[in-house]
Amino acid sequence: QVQIAESGGGHVQAGGSLTLSCVVAGSISGVHAMGWHRMAPGRQRELVAAIDRLGIADYAHFVSGRFIISRDNTKNAIYLQMNSLQPEDEAEYLCNAAVRHLSGVPGAHWGQGTQVPVSA
């Protein structure tokens, strides 16, 4: 089995900062690209940021330089530092990881999500 543990969510006021963490563990032999997505009520899930094993990152247009995604391959972990949060950033943030299982079969897994409420 593969476990994805997210942490760091919580209430923040507009203009504030928050850092989310995501760790992948379990029956895996490798972790490839990882990323953060978000889903707000009434809206579709959207990619926020993704990063590959080499540390090459990709961001959604709405990030506008406010968020930074980073990775620690020794811990199979990624982090999302979010600055200048706005009410429109309020959503459930979900971690996603592309892995190679011990069997050699690739797969993708999602975390349970962590809530980020932002008050004006």
N, C-alpha and C positions, 0 to 999 in steps of 0.2 A: 504494500500500500504506500501511497504518497500523501504526505501531510504538508499543507501550506498554512503557516501561521502568520497572521497579520496582526500588527499592533500599532499603537500610536494615535489612533483616532480620538476624537473628542471635540467638545465645543470650543469655538474660538470666535473672537470678535473680528469684525471687518478690519483689515489691515494687519492682522496678526499672522503668526507663523505656526506651522505644525510639521512634524516629521513622521512619516509612516515607515514602518519596517515590515519586511516580508522574508520569511525563512522557509526554505524547502527542505524536507527531510523524508526518509523512508527508503523504499526499495528502488533506488536509482543508482545508475553508474555515471550519470553526467547531467548537467543542467545547461541548457542552451539559452535562448533568449528568454528574458523575463520582462514583465511590464505591469503597469498600473492602468486600470480602466476605472470609469466611474459611471454610476447610474443614478439619476435624480428622478423623483416621481414624475410620471408623465413624459419622460424622455427616454430615448434609446441609450443603451450602453455605448460609451465612447472611449476611445483610447486617450489616455492622458500622456503617458511616456513609456518608452520601452528601451531596453539596453541589452546588448549582446555580450558574449563572454569577453570580448576584447575591450568592452567599455564604450563602444560606439552607441550613442544615444539618439533617440528620435523623439520629438515632442509634438503634441497637438498644437494647432495654431493659437488656440486660446490661452496657452501657457504664457506666451509673450515674455519669456525670460524670467518669469516669477518662480518657476519650479526647477529643481535640480534632481535628476535621478542618478544614483550611484550604485556600485555593486561591490560585494566582497565575495570572490569566488571560493575562498577558503571556508566560508560559512554558508555557501549557497544562499546568499541573502542580497536583497536590494533595498534601497532606501529612497524615499521621495521627500525631499525638503521642499515645503510649500511656503512661499512668502507672499505677502500682500494679498492674503485671501479675501475674497469678496463673497457676498451672499450668493452669487450665481455659481460659486464653486461648491456650494453645499450639495452633498451627494453621498452615496455609499461608494467607497473606494475598494476595488477588488484587485487582488494580485493574481497574475497569471504566469505560469512557467511552462516552457517546453522542455521536456526531459527525455532522457534515454533510460528505460527501465533496466533492471538487472538482467532481464531476459533478452535485452538487446532491442526490444521494440520501443519505438519512440511514442510519445504521447504528450498531451497538454492537460494541465490541471489548473483549477481555480480555487482560490481561497473563499472563505465564507463572507468576507467583506468587513469593512470597518466604517462606521458612520463618522462623517465630518459635518456637523452642523455649524453654520456661520451666521452670526447675528449682526445686523446692521448697526 
